[in-house]
């Protein structure tokens, strides 16, 4: 044996204190520190609490086409796999299947392995390679068994495709099956997020009387970055048919992703089901595109006391989708999921991409059926009078008297055009409220019509109208008055002739809102809601914790695999937010709790010549003498110390 061999084995054994040990080689340089048994048990309990394992069993039975004897039982169950992935998420590690196999093979104690029904793993270096391969193979098989139950876009994802192959995949896509399996995938996410939401104490979950949310989209990267556009797919297929096979470059891998407009002048679109997305990076176009998916996220906000921090701002609903496709429908599904968290639906806030863009049947009507009320800003082309019914005018989410003064109707237009200042704008909005039609009878069903009446009628009229034969002298307080010259009988509509009329408020271009648009109350809540959801997006995408945007932290391909892993990252995000919120509460409680003074041991036990006290704290000097003990004692104890009888 040469000196070089001796040095090698010495380094391998670690006998000189600085070599690579066999345990490090078994872990391929990664830590083999085991998870505590209580952490594993708690994580496994949360997987069970979600109820997803029962759903997996139902879906597997539904998909089973035969009643055969079955094969050998799986070495690694889906339950064990989910526990391993949640442990990695809690550690802040990438959710790689190889890392999950590493956790199951090396980082669980015998007790934890028994809990998860895992086989015993040999630790000998002689069997290291085949054993590690077997654990990885069985782990990734467990992942694919789980993904198969929920994958709406099944395709081969190991190799790059030609554009001809991409076109063939799209032609053979089963839209009906995709809808069914997409619902399963969203149910998986809903159950896990519900589980994380229920980890809060009851008082915090019910800090508000209703579930108020703010929702948005954010970009999620794919492991493969080469994309295509359906706009020019046919031309690329024709070019491939005439090209030399040796000159063809590898094409995309994933057929079910899209181009997300990150910034620039390009417009984000919202295609309905059945439409073809034409989004594609153009030459010389000033825009930044990313190939991938988008995460649809709804975060809990506080509409009663905006910014009060009465509960953690958790993600209460989530899903993944293809960019530019069915944005409004994904938002409606988010609201349905948020409404299942045992709180009545409240206010749903969003930016102009949603309420201000989507047609009523795509988002507004489903939201009203679920029980949510919109809160949003309006596009500049949808302010002012935009249509009406029965003579009533649709203005920024409300219905107004047809004889409302024009400066009041165009207050928002004038403010955006900088013709009036903010103070004048708010004053006009306040004055305009008097001309708003009154609700006589609310709809009996969420999608029904609302009975409205003239503001000069009813027990609490807000304007005076000559048509209603109401004299100014009969009014208990001064009210705005409709000018008689603006009233012409031949042009009067239903709202001016009858006591009430039925209005379908979903027909308004600018949907009705929870707060008066433009008011301080609306602005306060809208700013709070937008800041909360944007902050949540940034926290989820920040490096170091979940980092859901970076595809390198979840290398398994396909949108189904991405949503499975992103869901677990969102769960860990929620759990951390809850723990941080409770920690802040404890810190605040400790800071505000009155301080308890404790007598030092030297003053309790020993006779101290310096402080002139005995073992039980009695003074040995007359009252009035200045001692360190009397000076440092609390004010309510100083007199008591001073009056304590002397001991000899």
C-alpha positions in Angstrom: 0.0 0.0 0.0 1.5 3.3 -1.0 1.5 6.5 1.0 -1.1 7.9 -1.2 -3.5 5.0 -0.4 -2.8 5.4 3.3 -3.7 9.2 3.0 -6.9 8.3 1.1 -8.2 5.8 3.7 -7.2 8.1 6.5 -9.3 10.8 5.0 -12.1 8.4 4.4 -12.1 7.2 8.0 -11.8 10.7 9.3 -9.1 9.5 11.7 -7.1 12.7 11.3 -10.2 14.9 12.3 -10.6 16.6 8.9 -11.5 13.9 6.4 -14.7 12.8 4.7 -16.6 10.3 6.8 -18.6 7.3 5.6 -21.8 9.0 6.8 -21.1 12.1 4.7 -20.5 9.8 1.7 -23.8 8.0 2.3 -25.5 11.4 2.2 -23.5 12.6 -0.8 -22.4 15.6 1.1 -25.8 16.5 2.4 -26.8 16.5 6.1 -28.1 13.2 7.6 -29.4 14.9 10.7 -32.7 13.2 11.6 -36.0 14.9 12.1 -37.4 14.8 15.6 -40.1 12.1 16.0 -42.6 14.7 17.3 -42.0 16.9 14.1 -42.6 13.8 11.9 -45.7 12.8 13.8 -47.1 16.3 13.7 -46.5 16.6 10.0 -48.2 13.2 9.4 -51.2 14.3 11.4 -51.6 17.4 9.3 -51.6 15.3 6.1 -54.3 13.1 7.7 -56.3 16.2 8.8 -56.4 17.5 5.2 -58.5 14.6 4.2 -56.7 14.3 0.8 -55.8 10.6 1.4 -59.4 9.6 1.4 -59.9 11.6 -1.8 -57.0 9.8 -3.4 -58.7 6.5 -2.6 -62.0 7.6 -4.1 -60.3 8.9 -7.2 -58.3 5.7 -7.7 -61.4 3.6 -7.3 -63.2 5.8 -9.8 -60.4 5.5 -12.3 -60.0 1.7 -11.9 -61.1 -0.1 -15.0 -60.7 -3.7 -13.6 -61.0 -5.8 -10.5 -57.8 -7.8 -10.8 -55.7 -9.2 -7.9 -53.4 -6.2 -8.0 -49.6 -6.1 -7.7 -47.2 -6.0 -4.9 -47.9 -3.3 -2.3 -46.0 -0.1 -2.8 -42.8 0.3 -0.8 -43.5 4.0 -0.3 -47.0 5.3 0.2 -48.3 8.7 -1.0 -48.8 9.5 2.7 -45.1 9.0 3.4 -44.1 11.0 0.3 -46.3 14.0 1.3 -44.8 13.9 4.8 -41.3 14.0 3.3 -42.1 16.9 1.0 -43.7 18.9 3.8 -40.6 18.3 6.0 -38.4 19.6 3.2 -40.7 22.7 2.7 -40.5 23.4 6.5 -36.7 23.2 6.2 -36.6 25.7 3.3 -35.0 23.0 1.0 -35.9 22.5 -2.6 -38.8 20.1 -3.2 -36.8 17.6 -5.3 -37.9 14.0 -5.4 -34.4 12.8 -4.9 -34.3 14.9 -1.7 -37.6 13.4 -0.5 -36.1 9.9 -1.1 -33.1 11.0 0.9 -35.3 12.0 3.8 -37.2 8.7 3.8 -34.0 6.6 3.5 -31.7 8.4 6.0 -33.3 11.1 8.1 -36.1 9.3 9.9 -35.7 7.3 13.1 -37.0 3.8 13.5 -40.1 5.1 15.3 -40.9 7.5 12.5 -40.3 4.8 9.9 -42.8 2.6 11.7 -45.3 5.5 11.8 -45.0 5.9 8.0 -44.9 2.1 7.3 -41.4 2.4 5.7 -39.0 -0.6 5.4 -35.7 -0.6 7.2 -32.9 0.8 5.2 -29.4 -0.8 5.4 -26.7 1.7 6.2 -23.7 -0.3 4.9 -21.6 1.5 2.3 -21.2 -1.8 0.4 -25.0 -1.6 -0.6 -25.1 2.1 -0.8 -25.6 2.5 -4.6 -28.3 -0.1 -5.3 -30.2 0.8 -2.1 -30.2 4.5 -2.9 -31.4 3.8 -6.5 -34.2 1.6 -5.1 -35.4 4.3 -2.7 -35.4 7.0 -5.4 -37.2 4.8 -7.8 -39.9 3.9 -5.3 -40.3 7.6 -4.2 -40.7 8.9 -7.7 -43.2 6.1 -8.5 -45.2 7.2 -5.5 -45.2 10.8 -6.9 -46.3 9.7 -10.3 -49.1 7.6 -8.8 -50.3 10.7 -7.0 -50.0 13.0 -10.0 -51.8 10.5 -12.3 -54.9 11.0 -10.3 -55.0 14.7 -10.8 -53.2 15.5 -14.1 -55.4 17.4 -16.5 -52.7 17.5 -19.2 -51.0 14.1 -19.5 -48.2 13.9 -21.9 -44.6 12.7 -22.2 -42.3 15.2 -20.5 -38.9 13.7 -20.7 -37.8 14.8 -24.2 -38.1 17.9 -26.4 -40.7 17.9 -29.0 -40.9 19.0 -32.6 -43.6 21.6 -33.4 -45.4 18.8 -35.3 -45.5 16.7 -32.2 -46.7 19.7 -30.2 -49.5 20.2 -32.7 -50.5 16.5 -32.4 -50.6 16.7 -28.6 -52.9 19.6 -28.8 -55.2 17.9 -31.3 -55.5 14.8 -29.1 -56.1 16.8 -25.9 -59.3 15.7 -24.2 -61.0 18.9 -22.9 -63.7 17.0 -21.0 -61.2 14.9 -19.1 -59.0 17.9 -18.5 -61.9 19.8 -16.8 -62.6 16.8 -14.5 -59.0 16.3 -13.5 -58.4 20.1 -13.1 -61.3 20.0 -10.5 -59.4 17.2 -8.7 -56.2 19.2 -8.7 -57.9 22.3 -7.3 -59.6 20.1 -4.7 -56.2 18.8 -3.6 -55.0 22.4 -3.1 -58.2 23.5 -1.4 -58.0 20.7 1.2 -54.4 21.4 2.1 -55.0 25.1 2.4 -58.1 24.5 4.5 -56.0 22.3 6.8 -53.4 25.1 7.2 -56.1 27.7 7.8 -57.6 25.5 10.6 -54.3 25.4 12.5 -55.2 28.9 13.8 -56.8 29.3 17.2 -60.6 29.6 16.9 -60.5 33.2 18.1 -58.1 34.3 15.4 -60.0 32.4 12.6 -63.2 34.2 13.7 -61.6 37.6 14.3 -64.0 39.0 11.6 -67.6 38.0 10.9 -67.0 37.3 7.3 -64.3 36.1 4.9 -62.9 39.1 3.0 -60.3 38.4 0.3 -58.0 40.1 -2.2 -57.0 38.0 -5.2 -54.4 38.3 -8.0 -52.1 36.4 -10.4 -48.3 35.9 -10.2 -45.9 34.2 -12.6 -44.6 30.7 -11.9 -41.6 29.4 -13.9 -41.3 26.0 -15.7 -38.3 23.7 -15.5 -38.0 24.0 -19.3 -38.0 27.5 -20.8 -38.4 27.0 -24.5 -41.9 27.9 -25.6 -44.1 28.3 -28.6 -47.2 30.3 -29.7 -50.3 28.9 -31.2 -50.4 32.0 -33.3 -47.5 30.8 -35.5 -47.5 27.1 -34.7 -49.0 26.1 -38.1 -46.2 28.0 -39.9 -43.5 26.3 -37.8 -45.0 22.9 -38.6 -44.9 23.6 -42.3 -41.3 24.8 -42.0 -40.4 21.5 -40.3 -42.0 19.4 -43.0 -39.7 20.9 -45.6 -36.6 21.1 -43.5 -33.7 18.6 -43.3 -34.1 16.4 -40.2 -30.4 17.0 -39.3 -31.0 20.8 -39.2 -34.0 20.8 -36.9 -33.3 22.2 -33.5 -35.1 20.8 -30.4 -38.4 22.4 -29.7 -40.5 22.8 -26.5 -41.1 20.1 -23.9 -44.4 21.2 -22.3 -47.3 21.7 -24.6 -49.5 23.2 -21.9 -47.9 26.4 -20.8 -47.9 30.0 -22.2 -46.3 33.3 -22.5 -46.8 35.6 -19.5 -46.5 39.3 -20.1 -44.2 40.5 -17.3 -43.8 44.1 -18.3 -43.9 46.4 -21.3 -46.5 47.7 -23.7 -48.0 44.3 -24.6 -51.5 43.9 -23.3 -52.6 41.0 -21.0 -55.6 39.2 -22.4 -58.2 36.9 -20.9 -59.3 34.3 -23.3 -62.5 32.3 -22.6 -62.8 28.5 -22.8 -62.5 27.4 -26.4 -60.6 30.4 -27.6 -57.0 30.2 -28.8 -54.3 32.2 -27.1 -52.5 34.4 -29.7 -49.9 35.8 -27.3 -46.4 35.7 -28.6 -43.2 37.7 -28.3 -42.9 40.0 -31.3 -39.9 41.3 -33.0 -39.0 44.8 -32.0 -41.8 44.8 -29.4 -41.1 46.6 -26.1 -42.3 43.9 -23.7 -40.9 41.3 -21.4 -42.3 37.8 -21.7 -41.8 34.7 -19.6 -42.7 31.1 -20.6 -44.5 29.3 -17.8 -47.7 29.3 -15.7 -49.5 31.7 -13.3 -50.5 31.1 -9.7 -53.9 32.4 -8.8 -53.9 33.4 -5.2 -56.5 34.8 -2.8 -55.3 36.3 0.5 -57.5 37.1 3.6 -57.9 40.8 4.3 -59.7 42.9 6.9 -62.6 44.9 5.6 -63.9 45.9 9.0 -60.7 47.4 10.3 -58.2 47.7 7.4 -54.6 47.4 8.5 -55.4 46.4 12.1 -53.5 43.1 12.0 -56.2 41.1 13.9 -55.2 37.9 12.1 -52.3 36.7 9.8 -52.8 37.4 6.1 -53.0 33.8 4.9 -53.5 32.4 1.5 -57.0 31.0 1.6 -57.3 29.8 -2.0 -54.9 29.0 -4.8 -54.6 27.3 -8.2 -52.2 27.2 -11.2 -53.3 27.9 -14.8 -52.0 28.7 -18.2 -51.3 32.5 -18.8 -54.0 34.5 -20.6 -56.5 31.7 -20.4 -59.8 31.9 -18.3 -58.5 34.4 -15.8 -62.0 35.4 -14.7 -63.1 31.7 -14.3 -60.0 31.0 -12.2 -60.9 33.9 -10.0 -64.5 32.6 -9.6 -63.1 29.2 -8.5 -60.9 31.0 -5.9 -63.9 32.6 -4.4 -65.7 29.3 -4.2 -62.7 27.8 -2.4 -62.4 30.7 0.0 -66.2 30.4 0.8 -65.6 26.9 2.2 -63.6 28.0 5.2 -66.5 28.2 7.6 -67.0 32.0 7.4 -69.7 33.8 5.4 -68.4 35.3 2.1 -67.7 39.0 2.4 -65.9 41.4 0.1 -63.6 40.4 -2.8 -61.1 43.0 -3.9 -59.1 42.8 -7.2 -57.3 45.1 -9.6 -58.6 46.2 -13.0 -57.7 42.9 -14.7 -60.7 41.3 -13.1 -64.0 43.1 -12.3 -63.2 46.0 -14.7 -62.4 43.6 -17.6 -64.4 40.5 -17.3 -68.0 40.2 -18.6 -70.6 39.7 -15.9 -71.4 36.1 -16.7 -67.8 35.1 -16.3 -67.0 36.6 -12.9 -69.6 38.9 -11.4 -72.6 36.5 -11.5 -70.6 33.5 -10.1 -69.2 35.8 -7.4 -72.7 37.0 -6.4 -73.9 33.4 -6.4 -71.1 32.5 -4.0 -71.9 35.5 -1.8 -69.0 37.8 -2.4 -69.4 41.6 -3.1 -66.8 43.2 -5.5 -64.4 46.0 -4.6 -62.2 47.3 -7.4 -61.0 50.3 -9.3 -62.6 51.2 -12.7 -61.1 51.6 -16.1 -61.1 55.3 -17.2 -63.5 54.4 -20.1 -66.1 53.0 -17.7 -66.6 55.9 -15.4 -69.6 58.3 -15.7 -72.9 57.3 -17.2 -72.7 53.8 -18.8 -76.1 52.7 -19.8 -79.1 52.2 -17.6 -82.5 50.5 -17.2 -86.1 51.8 -16.7 -84.8 55.3 -16.8 -82.2 54.8 -14.0 -78.6 55.7 -14.9 -75.8 53.2 -14.3 -72.9 55.3 -12.8 -69.9 53.6 -11.2 -71.7 50.7 -9.6 -74.9 52.4 -8.6 -78.2 53.4 -10.2 -79.2 57.1 -10.1 -82.2 59.3 -10.8 -82.4 60.3 -14.5 -82.5 64.0 -13.4 -79.3 63.9 -11.4 -77.2 67.1 -12.2 -74.6 66.4 -14.8 -71.6 67.8 -12.8 -72.4 65.1 -10.2 -72.6 62.3 -12.8 -69.3 63.2 -14.3 -67.4 63.9 -11.1 -65.0 61.0 -11.6 -64.4 61.9 -15.2 -63.6 65.5 -14.2 -61.3 64.3 -11.4 -59.3 62.0 -13.6 -59.0 64.8 -16.2 -57.7 67.0 -13.4 -60.6 69.5 -13.9 -61.4 69.4 -10.2 -59.3 68.7 -7.1 -59.8 65.9 -4.6 -61.8 67.9 -2.1 -64.3 69.0 -4.7 -64.5 65.4 -6.1 -65.3 64.0 -2.7 -67.9 66.7 -2.1 -69.6 65.9 -5.3 -69.7 62.2 -4.6 -71.3 62.9 -1.2 -73.9 65.2 -2.8 -74.6 62.6 -5.5 -75.6 60.0 -2.9 -79.0 61.8 -2.5 -79.9 61.0 -6.1 -79.2 57.2 -5.8 -82.2 55.0 -6.2 -83.4 53.3 -3.0 -83.6 49.6 -2.5 -87.2 48.6 -2.0 -86.7 44.8 -2.0 -83.5 42.8 -2.3 -83.2 39.9 -4.6 -84.5 36.6 -3.1 -81.8 34.7 -5.0 -78.2 35.8 -5.5 -78.7 36.1 -9.3 -82.2 37.6 -9.1 -83.2 41.2 -9.7 -83.4 44.0 -7.2 -86.5 46.2 -6.8 -85.4 49.9 -6.7 -87.5 53.0 -6.4 -87.2 56.8 -6.9 -85.2 58.6 -4.2 -88.1 60.9 -3.5 -90.4 58.0 -2.4 -90.5 55.8 0.6 -90.2 56.4 4.4 -86.8 58.2 4.0 -86.7 60.3 0.8 -83.5 62.0 0.0 -84.6 64.4 -2.8 -87.7 66.4 -3.6 -89.4 65.9 -7.0 -92.5 67.8 -8.3 -93.7 64.6 -10.0 -94.2 62.9 -6.6 -96.2 65.9 -5.3 -94.0 66.4 -2.3 -93.9 70.0 -1.1 -90.8 71.5 0.3 -92.7 72.6 3.4 -93.6 69.0 4.2 -90.0 67.9 4.4 -88.5 67.8 7.9 -85.1 68.7 6.6 -83.7 70.4 3.4 -83.2 68.0 0.5 -81.9 68.5 -3.0 -84.7 69.3 -5.4 -85.2 68.1 -9.0 -85.6 71.1 -11.3 -89.1 71.1 -12.8 -87.9 72.2 -16.2 -86.0 69.0 -16.6 -89.2 66.9 -16.4 -91.1 66.2 -19.6 -94.0 63.8 -19.4 -93.5 62.3 -22.9 -89.9 61.2 -22.0 -90.6 59.8 -18.5 -89.6 56.2 -18.0 -90.7 53.5 -15.6 -88.8 54.7 -12.6 -90.6 58.0 -12.8 -94.0 56.6 -13.4 -94.2 53.6 -11.1 -93.5 53.1 -7.4 -90.5 50.7 -8.2 -88.9 48.8 -11.0 -86.8 45.6 -11.2 -83.1 46.1 -12.1 -80.5 43.5 -13.1 -77.4 45.0 -11.5 -75.1 42.5 -13.3 -75.8 44.4 -16.5 -73.8 47.3 -15.4 -70.3 47.7 -17.0 -69.0 49.0 -13.7 -70.2 46.4 -11.1 -71.8 47.5 -7.8 -69.3 47.6 -5.0 -69.3 47.1 -1.2 -68.2 50.7 -0.6 -69.1 53.9 -2.4 -66.6 54.2 -5.2 -64.1 57.0 -4.7 -65.0 57.5 -1.0 -62.3 57.5 1.7 -63.7 54.3 3.1 -63.3 52.6 -0.4 -59.8 54.0 -0.9 -58.7 52.9 2.6 -59.9 49.3 2.1 -58.8 49.0 -1.6 -55.2 50.2 -0.7 -55.1 47.8 2.2 -56.3 44.9 0.1 -54.0 45.5 -2.8 -51.0 46.0 -0.6 -51.8 42.8 1.3 -52.0 40.5 -1.7 -49.0 42.1 -3.4 -47.0 41.6 -0.2 -48.2 38.0 0.0 -47.0 37.4 -3.6 -43.6 38.9 -2.8 -43.2 36.7 0.3 -44.1 33.5 -1.6 -41.6 34.4 -4.4 -38.8 35.6 -2.1 -35.6 33.5 -2.2 -34.7 31.7 1.0 -38.2 30.4 2.0 -40.9 29.2 -0.4 -39.6 30.8 -3.6 -42.5 29.4 -5.7 -41.4 31.3 -8.8 -38.0 29.5 -9.3 -38.5 26.3 -11.2 -35.1 24.9 -10.1 -36.6 24.3 -6.6 -39.2 21.9 -8.1 -37.7 20.1 -11.1 -40.6 17.8 -11.9 -42.2 18.9 -15.1 -45.8 19.6 -15.9 -48.4 22.0 -14.5 -49.9 19.2 -12.3 -46.6 18.5 -10.7 -46.0 22.2 -10.2 -49.3 22.7 -8.5 -48.8 19.7 -6.2 -45.5 21.1 -5.0 -46.5 24.8 -4.9 -49.5 23.8 -2.7 -47.2 22.3 -0.1 -45.0 25.5 -0.2 -48.1 27.6 0.3 -49.1 25.4 3.3 -45.7 25.9 4.8 -46.0 29.7 4.2 -49.3 29.7 6.0 -48.0 27.7 9.0 -45.0 30.1 9.3 -47.3 33.1 9.1 -49.5 31.7 11.9 -46.5 30.9 14.1 -45.0 34.4 13.5 -48.4 36.0 14.3 -48.7 34.1 17.6 -45.1 34.9 18.5 -45.7 38.6 18.0 -48.8 38.3 20.2 -46.7 36.7 22.9 -44.0 39.3 22.6 -46.6 42.1 22.9 -48.3 40.4 25.9 -44.9 40.1 27.7 -44.1 43.8 26.9 -47.4 45.1 28.2 -47.7 42.8 31.3 -46.8 44.6 34.6 -43.3 43.6 35.7 -43.0 41.2 38.6 -40.2 42.1 41.0 -38.4 39.1 42.4 -36.1 39.3 45.5 -32.6 38.2 44.6 -31.3 35.0 46.0 -28.5 36.7 48.0 -31.2 38.8 49.7 -33.5 35.8 50.3 -31.0 33.3 51.6 -28.0 35.0 53.2 -27.4 37.7 55.7 -25.8 40.4 53.7 -23.7 43.1 55.3 -23.8 45.2 52.2 -27.6 45.5 52.0 -28.1 45.2 55.8 -30.6 42.4 55.4 -31.0 38.9 56.8 -31.9 35.7 55.0 -35.7 36.4 54.9 -35.4 39.9 53.7 -35.9 41.7 57.1 -34.0 44.9 57.6 -31.5 45.2 60.4 -31.3 49.0 60.4 -33.7 51.6 61.6 -36.4 53.1 59.4 -35.3 56.0 57.2 -31.7 54.8 56.5 -30.8 54.8 52.8 -29.8 51.3 51.6 -29.4 49.8 48.1 -32.2 47.3 49.0 -34.7 50.0 49.8 -33.8 52.1 46.8 -34.1 49.2 44.4 -37.3 47.7 45.9 -40.6 48.6 44.2 -42.4 51.7 45.5 -45.2 49.7 47.1 -42.6 47.6 49.1 -40.3 50.4 50.2 -42.5 51.4 53.1 -42.9 47.8 54.2 -39.2 47.2 54.2 -38.6 50.4 56.1 -41.1 49.4 58.8 -39.8 45.8 59.2 -38.7 45.2 62.9 -34.9 44.9 63.5 -33.3 41.6 64.4 -30.4 41.3 66.8 
